[in-house]
Amino acid sequence: MKNPLKEIIDAIVELLGILKVIPIELLYAVGMLVVAAAMLGFVSVVALVWVYLERKISGHIQSRLGPMRVGPHGILQTLADGVKLMLKEDLVPAIAHRPLFALAPLLVFAGAFLPFVALPFSEHLIAGKINAGLFYVLSFAALEVIGIMMAGWASGSKWSLYGGMRLAAQMVSYEIPLGLSALCVVMFTSSLDMVEIGKHQGPFPWQWFASPFRSPFTSAAFLIFFISALAQTKRLPFDLPEAESELVAGFHTEYSGMRFAYFFLAEYATMYVMCAVASVLFLGGWNGPLPNWIPFAGAVNVIGKTCALLFVMVWLRWTLPRVRIDQIMNLCYKYMIPIALLCLLGAGLQAAL
């Protein structure tokens, strides 16, 4: 009688023997492609789920049902919209700069997708452990500005150009308090490695960096980081680059089909990245509420805290009114940056003592 366990072991041994003759560079390339495919699938699922949840949350806030017809309780509506975008005709304006018009959505999506490389889902679940992981994530997140300015100019539309210029002013400005607030945590950990930052935090709220019991400066920095993240992701009340009542659809007015879908995916991917960074820096990361001895508890903790912050983003969108561009700039330069500098100074003094 055959032994199934012995056959499995023999197959693994044979596979390992085959792998020994394959060049290590090829194995690395295949490994990177597998990880990239997994991350792309995760980003697609995040966008699919949160578009549906945002519609339902907004429906309940406004005392209406939201999508109900496609699938049970409308659960397949977002999937149907994705298929529709894939099948729609790709239109390019006659006066558009075609090379830049085609490149802009890919550049925006790359700026939202590449930060996932250094984004930890738990202490041991990370695509690439980088010593300067926080710097890597925030740097590539800033790449989106270039793609959006490119899209606004290359479309040849005044609405797109206005939206691109608004976004450039908004995102470049709010990158300053975003980075300063993140540095408050770096002061305590002396590391830019996001895994090391997560290890410095305990499983209970009063051991997290954003807890007043740990440091009041990081608590204020958390609020600054989250408000700046709203501006970075173009969410209400900071959605001036896409203000429908003023600019039709802003920088992506002239886009259709899959190119529009890239902008859509990039928005929700950036939302997840900012909320995940906030959960690792300020909310304990994979530490708590589930104990780490439970399998995959760390990933559940990180994704759960990230989804809680995503819910707050959606909640604010359907609660607060849109503000003017001059008010956005005043908030950043007159209040956010000075408060972030004070938090950084206070965190540095507390860490030194």
Residue frames as qw, qx, qy, qz and C-alpha x, y, z in Angstrom:
[[0.000, 0.889, 0.458, 0.000, 0.00, 0.00, 0.00],
 [0.410, 0.516, -0.026, 0.752, 1.38, 3.42, -0.96],
 [0.381, -0.568, -0.409, 0.604, 2.23, 5.93, 1.75],
 [0.234, 0.882, 0.293, 0.284, 0.81, 9.38, 0.75],
 [0.349, -0.913, 0.124, 0.173, 3.08, 11.21, 3.20],
 [0.650, -0.308, 0.480, 0.502, 6.20, 9.56, 1.75],
 [0.506, 0.534, 0.493, 0.465, 5.10, 10.50, -1.78],
 [0.007, -0.985, -0.140, -0.104, 4.67, 14.16, -0.73],
 [0.508, -0.740, 0.310, 0.313, 8.11, 14.20, 0.91],
 [0.663, 0.020, 0.542, 0.516, 9.71, 12.63, -2.17],
 [0.355, 0.773, 0.394, 0.348, 8.03, 15.24, -4.40],
 [0.203, -0.977, 0.043, 0.056, 9.34, 18.09, -2.22],
 [0.623, -0.489, 0.445, 0.419, 12.86, 16.64, -2.26],
 [0.598, 0.338, 0.535, 0.492, 12.71, 16.33, -6.05],
 [0.153, 0.933, 0.252, 0.205, 11.47, 19.91, -6.38],
 [0.390, -0.866, 0.217, 0.225, 14.30, 21.19, -4.18],
 [0.674, -0.167, 0.521, 0.496, 16.76, 19.32, -6.39],
 [0.444, 0.646, 0.450, 0.427, 15.34, 21.04, -9.46],
 [0.093, -0.989, -0.110, -0.027, 15.52, 24.46, -7.78],
 [0.615, -0.587, 0.279, 0.447, 19.25, 24.01, -7.13],
 [0.556, 0.099, 0.514, 0.646, 20.02, 24.13, -10.86],
 [0.173, 0.858, 0.397, 0.276, 17.88, 27.23, -11.51],
 [0.369, 0.342, -0.180, 0.845, 19.84, 30.53, -11.40],
 [0.234, -0.471, -0.596, 0.607, 19.22, 32.46, -8.20],
 [0.070, 0.186, -0.104, -0.975, 18.45, 35.63, -10.20],
 [0.372, -0.195, -0.676, -0.605, 15.59, 33.86, -11.95],
 [0.393, -0.444, -0.777, 0.211, 14.20, 32.65, -8.61],
 [0.130, -0.380, -0.310, 0.862, 14.31, 36.21, -7.27],
 [0.207, 0.048, -0.375, -0.902, 12.55, 37.51, -10.37],
 [0.429, -0.324, -0.777, -0.327, 9.81, 34.87, -10.09],
 [0.343, -0.438, -0.662, 0.502, 9.45, 35.60, -6.38],
 [0.007, -0.272, -0.090, 0.958, 9.05, 39.34, -7.03],
 [0.329, -0.103, -0.562, -0.752, 6.43, 38.68, -9.69],
 [0.431, -0.401, -0.808, -0.004, 4.47, 36.44, -7.30],
 [0.241, -0.440, -0.483, 0.718, 4.59, 39.05, -4.53],
 [0.103, 0.148, -0.185, -0.966, 3.60, 41.83, -6.98],
 [0.385, -0.248, -0.713, -0.531, 0.64, 39.76, -8.20],
 [0.393, -0.463, -0.742, 0.284, -0.46, 39.11, -4.60],
 [0.135, -0.385, -0.264, 0.874, -0.25, 42.81, -3.72],
 [0.208, 0.000, -0.431, -0.878, -2.11, 43.78, -6.90],
 [0.416, -0.379, -0.789, -0.247, -4.86, 41.33, -5.98],
 [0.322, -0.472, -0.598, 0.562, -5.00, 42.77, -2.47],
 [0.004, 0.237, -0.021, -0.971, -5.27, 46.35, -3.79],
 [0.317, -0.161, -0.623, -0.697, -8.07, 45.30, -6.14],
 [0.424, -0.459, -0.779, 0.054, -9.98, 43.61, -3.31],
 [0.221, -0.395, -0.392, 0.801, -9.52, 46.67, -1.06],
 [0.157, 0.107, -0.241, -0.952, -10.93, 48.96, -3.77],
 [0.387, -0.253, -0.761, -0.456, -13.77, 46.54, -4.55],
 [0.398, -0.470, -0.736, 0.280, -14.84, 46.15, -0.92],
 [0.196, -0.427, -0.327, 0.820, -14.50, 49.76, 0.15],
 [0.178, -0.062, -0.390, -0.901, -16.32, 51.21, -2.85],
 [0.460, -0.414, -0.727, -0.297, -19.26, 49.00, -1.89],
 [0.431, -0.481, -0.589, 0.485, -18.97, 49.84, 1.81],
 [0.107, -0.175, -0.052, 0.977, -18.70, 53.55, 1.10],
 [0.317, -0.242, -0.513, -0.760, -21.90, 53.43, -0.92],
 [0.537, -0.474, -0.696, -0.051, -23.69, 51.57, 1.87],
 [0.388, -0.375, -0.430, 0.724, -22.31, 53.78, 4.65],
 [0.038, 0.037, -0.127, -0.990, -23.26, 56.92, 2.75],
 [0.401, -0.355, -0.649, -0.540, -26.70, 55.42, 2.12],
 [0.506, -0.525, -0.644, 0.231, -27.30, 54.82, 5.82],
 [0.265, -0.272, -0.218, 0.899, -25.98, 58.30, 6.73],
 [0.203, 0.056, -0.248, -0.945, -28.41, 59.85, 4.23],
 [0.540, 0.195, 0.618, -0.538, -31.30, 57.50, 5.18],
 [0.721, 0.446, -0.258, -0.463, -31.37, 55.64, 1.86],
 [0.975, -0.063, 0.207, -0.050, -30.56, 52.10, 0.72],
 [0.178, -0.614, 0.671, 0.376, -27.61, 52.43, -1.60],
 [0.443, 0.291, -0.711, -0.462, -27.07, 49.83, -4.37],
 [0.631, -0.079, 0.622, -0.457, -29.54, 46.93, -4.01],
 [0.811, 0.398, -0.019, -0.429, -30.21, 45.39, -7.44],
 [0.654, 0.506, -0.562, -0.007, -27.00, 43.66, -8.62],
 [0.474, 0.126, -0.796, 0.354, -26.43, 40.64, -6.42],
 [0.511, -0.620, -0.589, 0.088, -27.78, 40.08, -2.90],
 [0.336, -0.837, -0.196, 0.386, -28.05, 43.45, -1.15],
 [0.362, 0.927, -0.100, -0.002, -26.21, 45.02, -4.11],
 [0.660, -0.584, 0.382, 0.278, -22.94, 43.30, -3.24],
 [0.693, 0.141, 0.502, 0.498, -21.99, 42.74, -6.91],
 [0.269, 0.939, 0.205, -0.065, -22.62, 46.34, -7.99],
 [0.192, -0.836, 0.411, 0.308, -18.96, 47.37, -7.66],
 [0.550, -0.127, 0.748, 0.348, -17.84, 44.29, -9.59],
 [0.492, 0.664, 0.544, 0.143, -20.29, 45.19, -12.36],
 [0.084, 0.979, -0.053, -0.178, -18.90, 48.74, -12.42],
 [0.397, -0.589, 0.602, 0.366, -15.37, 47.35, -12.76],
 [0.564, 0.226, 0.730, 0.314, -16.37, 45.17, -15.70],
 [0.333, 0.881, 0.336, -0.019, -18.09, 48.18, -17.28],
 [0.104, -0.900, 0.298, 0.301, -14.90, 50.26, -17.01],
 [0.505, -0.288, 0.721, 0.378, -12.88, 47.47, -18.61],
 [0.478, 0.430, 0.716, 0.274, -15.27, 47.33, -21.58],
 [0.174, 0.909, 0.211, -0.315, -15.72, 51.08, -22.11],
 [0.657, 0.628, 0.074, 0.410, -14.09, 52.80, -25.05],
 [0.561, -0.454, -0.034, 0.691, -10.80, 54.55, -24.33],
 [0.303, 0.890, 0.259, 0.222, -11.31, 58.12, -25.51],
 [0.545, -0.280, 0.014, 0.790, -8.44, 60.58, -25.99],
 [0.192, 0.883, 0.200, -0.378, -9.18, 64.29, -26.62],
 [0.703, 0.623, 0.125, 0.321, -7.91, 65.58, -29.95],
 [0.137, 0.881, -0.246, 0.381, -5.88, 68.36, -28.29],
 [0.783, -0.591, 0.195, 0.001, -4.39, 66.08, -25.61],
 [0.142, 0.692, -0.707, -0.024, -0.68, 65.33, -25.40],
 [0.908, -0.004, -0.312, -0.279, -1.02, 61.60, -26.07],
 [0.630, 0.206, -0.656, 0.360, 2.21, 60.20, -24.52],
 [0.006, -0.204, 0.573, -0.794, 1.77, 62.10, -21.24],
 [0.672, -0.141, -0.009, -0.727, -1.99, 61.49, -21.26],
 [0.883, 0.006, -0.448, -0.137, -1.35, 57.73, -21.43],
 [0.532, 0.218, -0.634, 0.517, 1.51, 57.74, -18.91],
 [0.231, -0.453, 0.307, -0.805, -0.19, 59.79, -16.17],
 [0.834, -0.327, -0.036, -0.443, -2.63, 57.11, -14.86],
 [0.895, 0.061, -0.381, 0.225, 0.16, 54.53, -14.70],
 [0.330, 0.388, -0.445, 0.737, 2.40, 56.92, -12.77],
 [0.485, -0.444, 0.191, -0.729, -0.39, 57.74, -10.31],
 [0.941, -0.197, -0.154, -0.227, -1.11, 54.05, -9.76],
 [0.739, 0.234, -0.453, 0.440, 2.60, 53.27, -9.33],
 [0.019, 0.469, -0.404, 0.785, 2.83, 55.94, -6.62],
 [0.697, -0.345, 0.176, -0.603, -0.03, 54.25, -4.77],
 [0.970, 0.026, -0.215, -0.109, 1.08, 50.65, -5.40],
 [0.604, 0.434, -0.518, 0.421, 4.83, 50.73, -4.64],
 [0.258, -0.559, 0.487, -0.619, 4.47, 51.72, -0.94],
 [0.922, -0.215, 0.001, -0.321, 2.94, 48.27, -0.31],
 [0.738, 0.349, -0.512, 0.267, 6.46, 46.82, -0.64],
 [0.285, 0.256, -0.609, 0.695, 7.54, 48.24, 2.74],
 [0.537, -0.378, 0.071, -0.750, 4.13, 48.20, 4.41],
 [0.070, 0.132, -0.958, 0.245, 4.02, 45.57, 7.21],
 [0.647, -0.321, -0.425, -0.545, 0.86, 43.50, 7.63],
 [0.820, -0.570, -0.055, -0.022, 2.39, 41.95, 10.76],
 [0.418, -0.769, 0.442, 0.197, 5.81, 41.59, 12.33],
 [0.492, -0.242, 0.758, 0.353, 6.81, 38.84, 9.90],
 [0.505, 0.561, 0.632, 0.173, 4.41, 39.47, 6.99],
 [0.079, 0.858, -0.102, -0.497, 6.03, 42.13, 4.82],
 [0.812, 0.578, 0.048, 0.071, 7.08, 42.10, 1.17],
 [0.647, 0.435, -0.246, 0.576, 10.41, 43.85, 1.73],
 [0.560, -0.742, -0.206, 0.306, 11.94, 44.80, 5.07],
 [0.455, 0.640, -0.021, 0.619, 13.66, 48.13, 4.37],
 [0.481, -0.248, -0.419, 0.729, 15.75, 49.98, 6.94],
 [0.067, 0.188, 0.054, -0.978, 14.25, 53.29, 5.77],
 [0.076, 0.413, 0.884, 0.207, 10.79, 51.83, 5.17],
 [0.033, 0.777, 0.466, -0.421, 8.86, 54.87, 6.45],
 [0.027, -0.606, 0.300, 0.736, 10.89, 57.16, 4.19],
 [0.102, 0.001, 0.851, 0.515, 10.28, 54.78, 1.26],
 [0.094, 0.586, 0.804, -0.029, 6.51, 54.70, 1.81],
 [0.036, 0.828, 0.262, -0.495, 6.07, 58.47, 2.16],
 [0.119, -0.479, 0.481, 0.724, 8.42, 59.18, -0.77],
 [0.075, 0.139, 0.856, 0.493, 6.59, 56.97, -3.25],
 [0.072, 0.697, 0.681, -0.215, 3.23, 58.24, -1.99],
 [0.001, -0.736, 0.015, 0.676, 4.40, 61.71, -3.06],
 [0.239, -0.092, 0.722, 0.643, 4.99, 60.40, -6.60],
 [0.227, 0.618, 0.752, 0.017, 1.24, 60.66, -7.19],
 [0.037, 0.804, 0.118, -0.581, 1.51, 64.46, -7.39],
 [0.099, -0.417, 0.594, 0.681, 3.64, 64.28, -10.53],
 [0.148, 0.240, 0.900, 0.332, 1.20, 61.94, -12.29],
 [0.104, 0.751, 0.613, -0.222, -1.82, 64.06, -11.43],
 [0.003, 0.743, -0.129, -0.656, -0.17, 67.28, -12.61],
 [0.130, -0.192, 0.779, 0.582, 0.77, 65.42, -15.80],
 [0.149, 0.476, 0.859, 0.115, -2.84, 64.28, -16.25],
 [0.067, 0.805, 0.370, -0.459, -4.19, 67.79, -15.67],
 [0.011, 0.656, -0.343, -0.672, -1.90, 69.41, -18.21],
 [0.140, -0.132, 0.855, 0.482, -1.89, 66.66, -20.86],
 [0.300, 0.519, 0.790, -0.128, -5.70, 66.50, -21.06],
 [0.142, 0.215, 0.386, 0.886, -5.88, 69.91, -22.70],
 [0.302, -0.708, -0.569, -0.290, -8.92, 70.84, -20.57],
 [0.030, -0.592, 0.273, -0.758, -9.12, 73.87, -18.32],
 [0.776, -0.499, 0.016, -0.385, -11.07, 71.87, -15.72],
 [0.948, -0.052, -0.180, 0.257, -8.35, 69.24, -15.61],
 [0.472, 0.455, -0.263, 0.708, -5.61, 71.87, -15.44],
 [0.345, -0.639, 0.175, -0.665, -7.31, 73.71, -12.56],
 [0.910, -0.371, -0.037, -0.178, -7.76, 70.43, -10.69],
 [0.859, 0.147, -0.225, 0.435, -4.12, 69.44, -11.23],
 [0.233, 0.542, -0.274, 0.760, -2.80, 72.81, -10.01],
 [0.592, -0.593, 0.101, -0.536, -5.06, 72.72, -6.96],
 [0.969, -0.225, -0.102, 0.027, -3.89, 69.24, -6.11],
 [0.673, 0.349, -0.291, 0.584, -0.23, 70.15, -6.54],
 [0.083, -0.602, 0.277, -0.745, -0.59, 73.05, -4.09],
 [0.766, -0.463, 0.059, -0.443, -2.59, 70.94, -1.63],
 [0.979, -0.084, -0.145, 0.112, -0.51, 67.76, -1.61],
 [0.577, 0.409, -0.322, 0.630, 2.90, 69.44, -1.61],
 [0.228, -0.620, 0.254, -0.706, 1.79, 71.65, 1.30],
 [0.807, -0.421, 0.135, -0.392, 0.33, 68.86, 3.44],
 [0.872, 0.180, -0.384, 0.243, 3.34, 66.59, 2.90],
 [0.189, 0.543, -0.478, 0.664, 5.18, 68.84, 5.38],
 [0.540, -0.412, 0.414, -0.606, 2.95, 68.29, 8.45],
 [0.970, 0.022, -0.141, -0.197, 2.51, 64.64, 7.40],
 [0.733, 0.335, -0.454, 0.381, 6.24, 64.03, 7.51],
 [0.022, -0.523, 0.482, -0.702, 6.81, 66.08, 10.68],
 [0.752, -0.330, 0.209, -0.532, 4.11, 64.18, 12.57],
 [0.967, 0.097, -0.237, 0.020, 5.62, 60.85, 11.48],
 [0.471, 0.490, -0.502, 0.535, 9.03, 62.00, 12.73],
 [0.476, -0.572, 0.327, -0.583, 7.58, 62.38, 16.23],
 [0.973, -0.165, 0.085, -0.136, 7.42, 58.58, 16.44],
 [0.781, 0.427, -0.282, 0.358, 10.90, 58.25, 14.92],
 [0.057, -0.725, 0.418, -0.544, 12.20, 60.37, 17.82],
 [0.729, -0.431, 0.389, -0.362, 11.21, 57.62, 20.27],
 [0.977, 0.075, 0.199, 0.003, 12.28, 54.60, 18.20],
 [0.191, -0.713, 0.534, 0.411, 15.43, 56.02, 16.52],
 [0.385, 0.002, 0.851, 0.358, 14.49, 54.00, 13.44],
 [0.446, 0.331, -0.224, -0.801, 12.78, 54.48, 10.08],
 [0.228, 0.014, -0.951, -0.208, 12.13, 50.73, 9.79],
 [0.592, -0.290, -0.116, -0.743, 8.37, 50.25, 10.19],
 [0.810, -0.177, -0.559, 0.002, 8.84, 46.76, 11.64],
 [0.455, 0.011, -0.529, 0.716, 11.14, 48.14, 14.35],
 [0.242, -0.253, 0.105, -0.931, 8.67, 50.95, 15.03],
 [0.753, -0.282, -0.357, -0.476, 5.92, 48.37, 15.53],
 [0.728, -0.091, -0.607, 0.306, 8.12, 46.35, 17.90],
 [0.186, 0.179, -0.423, 0.868, 8.56, 49.37, 20.19],
 [0.499, -0.268, -0.006, -0.824, 4.83, 49.46, 20.90],
 [0.184, -0.056, 0.908, -0.372, 2.95, 47.35, 23.40],
 [0.097, -0.329, -0.887, -0.309, -0.36, 45.47, 23.17],
 [0.120, -0.696, -0.631, 0.320, -2.38, 47.92, 25.26],
 [0.234, 0.865, 0.280, 0.344, -3.62, 51.39, 24.23],
 [0.314, -0.942, 0.097, 0.069, -1.61, 53.20, 26.91],
 [0.648, -0.387, 0.460, 0.468, 1.58, 51.72, 25.43],
 [0.579, 0.586, 0.406, 0.395, 0.89, 52.97, 21.92],
 [0.390, 0.010, 0.024, 0.921, 2.66, 56.10, 20.71],
 [0.151, -0.465, -0.334, -0.806, -0.63, 57.92, 20.14],
 [0.542, -0.618, -0.567, 0.056, -1.71, 57.38, 23.75],
 [0.121, -0.871, 0.137, -0.456, -1.56, 60.42, 26.08],
 [0.807, -0.566, 0.170, 0.021, -0.15, 58.04, 28.70],
 [0.841, 0.086, 0.174, 0.505, 2.83, 57.40, 26.42],
 [0.317, -0.153, 0.116, 0.929, 3.30, 60.91, 25.04],
 [0.280, 0.740, 0.421, -0.443, 0.82, 63.76, 24.56],
 [0.073, 0.621, -0.411, -0.663, 2.96, 64.98, 21.66],
 [0.037, -0.056, 0.908, 0.414, 2.42, 61.82, 19.62],
 [0.220, 0.558, 0.763, -0.239, -1.31, 62.00, 20.37],
 [0.230, 0.789, 0.052, -0.567, -1.43, 65.45, 18.77],
 [0.010, -0.455, 0.703, 0.546, 0.85, 64.21, 15.99],
 [0.268, 0.235, 0.928, 0.109, -1.62, 61.42, 15.23],
 [0.298, 0.761, 0.467, -0.336, -4.41, 63.95, 14.63],
 [0.114, 0.755, -0.325, -0.559, -2.12, 66.03, 12.41],
 [0.169, -0.220, 0.882, 0.381, -1.07, 62.93, 10.47],
 [0.315, 0.438, 0.842, -0.016, -4.67, 61.83, 9.90],
 [0.268, 0.834, 0.221, -0.428, -5.84, 65.29, 8.79],
 [0.031, 0.648, -0.553, -0.522, -2.85, 65.54, 6.45],
 [0.275, 0.013, 0.932, 0.234, -3.66, 62.05, 5.13],
 [0.382, 0.674, 0.584, -0.242, -7.16, 63.28, 4.26],
 [0.222, 0.844, -0.164, -0.459, -5.59, 66.08, 2.23],
 [0.152, -0.442, 0.797, 0.383, -3.12, 63.65, 0.60],
 [0.265, 0.208, 0.931, 0.138, -5.92, 61.32, -0.47],
 [0.169, -0.112, -0.361, -0.910, -8.18, 64.15, -1.70],
 [0.252, -0.485, -0.837, 0.016, -11.00, 63.18, 0.64],
 [0.243, -0.771, -0.225, -0.544, -13.62, 65.57, 1.94],
 [0.198, 0.905, 0.270, -0.263, -13.34, 68.22, 3.22],
 [0.230, -0.649, 0.452, 0.567, -10.17, 68.46, 1.08],
 [0.618, 0.286, 0.681, 0.268, -11.54, 67.30, -2.30],
 [0.190, 0.798, -0.024, -0.572, -11.02, 70.63, -4.09],
 [0.083, -0.384, 0.728, 0.562, -9.02, 68.97, -6.94],
 [0.007, -0.215, -0.917, -0.337, -12.16, 66.96, -7.89],
 [0.234, 0.354, 0.469, -0.774, -14.88, 69.39, -6.86],
 [0.283, 0.404, 0.812, 0.312, -17.82, 68.29, -9.03],
 [0.096, 0.868, 0.444, -0.200, -19.72, 71.54, -8.55],
 [0.052, -0.870, 0.206, 0.446, -16.75, 73.57, -9.82],
 [0.005, 0.595, -0.701, -0.393, -14.43, 71.42, -11.97],
 [0.801, 0.182, -0.388, -0.418, -16.71, 68.65, -13.33],
 [0.964, -0.234, -0.107, 0.070, -14.34, 65.84, -12.21],
 [0.406, -0.813, 0.348, 0.232, -11.07, 67.73, -11.82],
 [0.092, -0.624, 0.685, 0.365, -7.84, 66.28, -13.16],
 [0.264, -0.005, 0.937, 0.230, -9.46, 63.09, -14.57],
 [0.507, 0.493, 0.236, -0.667, -12.37, 64.78, -16.36],
 [0.545, 0.557, -0.416, -0.468, -11.18, 63.63, -19.81],
 [0.012, 0.313, -0.950, -0.011, -10.34, 60.04, -18.82],
 [0.835, 0.008, -0.006, -0.550, -12.52, 56.99, -19.46],
 [0.894, 0.177, -0.409, -0.052, -12.31, 53.22, -19.36],
 [0.868, -0.222, -0.281, 0.343, -9.36, 51.54, -17.68],
 [0.381, 0.365, -0.214, 0.822, -7.36, 54.75, -17.47],
 [0.422, -0.578, 0.040, -0.698, -10.06, 56.20, -15.23],
 [0.900, -0.352, -0.242, -0.082, -10.07, 52.93, -13.29],
 [0.681, 0.156, -0.362, 0.617, -6.33, 53.39, -12.54],
 [0.053, -0.470, 0.216, -0.854, -7.10, 56.71, -10.86],
 [0.733, -0.441, -0.116, -0.505, -9.90, 55.06, -8.92],
 [0.911, -0.135, -0.330, 0.207, -7.71, 52.17, -7.76],
 [0.467, 0.316, -0.336, 0.754, -4.92, 54.59, -6.82],
 [0.321, -0.567, 0.102, -0.752, -7.25, 56.64, -4.62],
 [0.858, -0.422, -0.048, -0.289, -8.37, 53.68, -2.52],
 [0.857, 0.080, -0.302, 0.410, -4.86, 52.18, -2.47],
 [0.235, 0.459, -0.301, 0.802, -3.49, 55.48, -1.12],
 [0.583, -0.551, 0.042, -0.596, -6.26, 55.62, 1.47],
 [0.951, -0.251, -0.180, 0.019, -5.30, 52.15, 2.67],
 [0.676, 0.268, -0.314, 0.610, -1.58, 52.99, 2.73],
 [0.039, -0.553, 0.244, -0.795, -2.08, 56.15, 4.80],
 [0.743, -0.477, 0.034, -0.468, -4.40, 54.43, 7.27],
 [0.951, -0.062, -0.240, 0.186, -2.04, 51.42, 7.55],
 [0.468, 0.391, -0.343, 0.715, 0.94, 53.70, 8.22],
 [0.340, -0.563, 0.186, -0.730, -1.09, 55.52, 10.88],
 [0.900, -0.347, -0.096, -0.246, -2.05, 52.22, 12.52],
 [0.861, 0.072, -0.285, 0.415, 1.59, 51.04, 12.64],
 [0.305, 0.444, -0.273, 0.797, 3.03, 54.37, 13.80],
 [0.237, -0.365, 0.265, -0.861, 0.40, 55.46, 16.29],
 [0.777, -0.222, 0.026, -0.589, -2.05, 52.64, 17.09],
 [0.663, -0.388, 0.623, -0.147, 0.20, 49.75, 18.03],
 [0.335, 0.420, -0.749, -0.388, 0.36, 48.03, 14.63],
 [0.672, -0.037, -0.708, -0.216, 0.02, 44.28, 15.09],
 [0.195, 0.011, -0.774, 0.603, 0.06, 44.57, 18.92],
 [0.184, 0.378, 0.675, -0.607, -3.49, 44.09, 20.22],
 [0.618, -0.392, 0.338, -0.592, -6.34, 43.71, 20.61],
 [0.982, 0.022, -0.151, -0.115, -5.94, 40.05, 19.57],
 [0.587, -0.640, 0.468, 0.164, -2.99, 38.34, 21.32],
 [0.335, 0.676, -0.568, -0.329, -0.09, 37.56, 18.99],
 [0.307, -0.231, 0.923, -0.010, -0.04, 33.84, 19.86],
 [0.675, 0.465, 0.491, -0.294, -3.22, 33.40, 17.78],
 [0.540, 0.100, 0.586, 0.596, -2.34, 32.48, 14.14],
 [0.218, 0.487, 0.432, 0.727, -2.49, 35.51, 11.82],
 [0.255, -0.797, -0.465, 0.288, -3.58, 37.71, 14.75],
 [0.323, -0.450, 0.122, 0.824, -1.01, 40.36, 13.80],
 [0.077, 0.154, 0.598, 0.783, -2.37, 40.72, 10.27],
 [0.200, -0.674, -0.691, -0.168, -5.95, 40.83, 11.60],
 [0.335, -0.699, -0.293, 0.560, -4.97, 43.56, 14.08],
 [0.225, -0.278, 0.298, 0.885, -3.27, 45.71, 11.43],
 [0.046, -0.302, -0.684, -0.662, -6.05, 45.31, 8.85],
 [0.256, -0.693, -0.670, 0.072, -8.74, 45.85, 11.50],
 [0.268, -0.652, -0.159, 0.692, -7.21, 49.13, 12.73],
 [0.143, -0.113, 0.479, 0.859, -6.65, 50.24, 9.14],
 [0.110, -0.479, -0.751, -0.440, -10.29, 49.54, 8.25],
 [0.255, -0.732, -0.514, 0.367, -11.43, 51.48, 11.33],
 [0.181, -0.515, 0.110, 0.830, -9.52, 54.53, 10.08],
 [0.038, 0.134, 0.692, 0.708, -10.90, 53.98, 6.57],
 [0.143, -0.662, -0.735, -0.046, -14.39, 54.04, 8.07],
 [0.211, -0.706, -0.232, 0.635, -13.60, 57.41, 9.68],
 [0.142, -0.217, 0.447, 0.856, -12.47, 58.73, 6.28],
 [0.084, -0.388, -0.775, -0.491, -15.75, 57.63, 4.69],
 [0.233, -0.704, -0.611, 0.278, -17.76, 58.97, 7.63],
 [0.189, -0.567, -0.025, 0.801, -16.12, 62.41, 7.35],
 [0.108, 0.052, 0.611, 0.783, -16.78, 62.51, 3.60],
 [0.223, -0.522, -0.691, -0.447, -20.53, 62.31, 4.12],
 [0.395, -0.694, -0.495, 0.342, -20.57, 64.55, 7.20],
 [0.290, -0.595, 0.010, 0.750, -18.39, 67.61, 6.56],
 [0.496, 0.841, 0.176, -0.122, -18.85, 70.28, 3.87],
 [0.735, 0.325, 0.084, 0.589, -16.16, 71.13, 1.33],
 [0.306, -0.791, -0.056, 0.526, -13.87, 74.02, 2.29],
 [0.452, 0.888, -0.073, -0.046, -12.33, 76.66, 0.03],
 [0.822, 0.311, -0.189, 0.439, -8.79, 76.39, -1.31],
 [0.108, 0.680, -0.323, 0.650, -7.63, 79.46, 0.65],
 [0.700, -0.549, 0.224, -0.398, -8.95, 77.90, 3.85],
 [0.988, 0.006, -0.062, 0.143, -7.06, 74.68, 3.08],
 [0.586, 0.488, -0.262, 0.591, -3.80, 76.59, 2.62],
 [0.240, -0.693, 0.276, -0.622, -4.37, 78.69, 5.77],
 [0.891, -0.395, 0.081, -0.208, -5.02, 75.57, 7.83],
 [0.919, 0.150, -0.137, 0.339, -1.78, 74.00, 6.64],
 [0.506, 0.456, -0.221, 0.698, 0.67, 76.90, 6.91],
 [0.206, -0.620, 0.206, -0.728, -0.80, 78.81, 9.87],
 [0.739, -0.429, 0.259, -0.451, -1.82, 75.92, 12.11],
 [0.999, 0.019, -0.042, -0.020, -0.78, 72.41, 11.02],
 [0.691, 0.454, -0.330, 0.456, 2.92, 73.06, 10.38],
 [0.077, -0.631, 0.447, -0.629, 3.55, 75.12, 13.56],
 [0.799, -0.373, 0.257, -0.397, 1.72, 72.56, 15.73],
 [0.971, 0.169, -0.135, 0.104, 3.61, 69.70, 14.05],
 [0.444, 0.576, -0.428, 0.536, 6.92, 71.47, 14.75],
 [0.404, -0.566, 0.416, -0.586, 5.98, 71.91, 18.41],
 [0.960, -0.146, 0.103, -0.215, 5.05, 68.21, 18.64],
 [0.834, 0.372, -0.281, 0.294, 8.37, 67.27, 17.07],
 [0.128, 0.624, -0.470, 0.612, 10.28, 69.45, 19.50],
 [0.643, -0.448, 0.340, -0.520, 8.34, 68.10, 22.48],
 [0.997, 0.024, -0.033, -0.071, 8.78, 64.48, 21.38],
 [0.648, 0.501, -0.393, 0.417, 12.50, 65.03, 20.90],
 [0.137, -0.591, 0.490, -0.626, 12.90, 66.53, 24.39],
 [0.832, -0.290, 0.237, -0.409, 10.83, 63.75, 25.97],
 [0.960, 0.200, -0.173, 0.096, 12.84, 61.06, 24.17],
 [0.429, 0.577, -0.465, 0.516, 16.12, 62.69, 25.23],
 [0.361, -0.520, 0.477, -0.609, 15.04, 62.79, 28.88]]
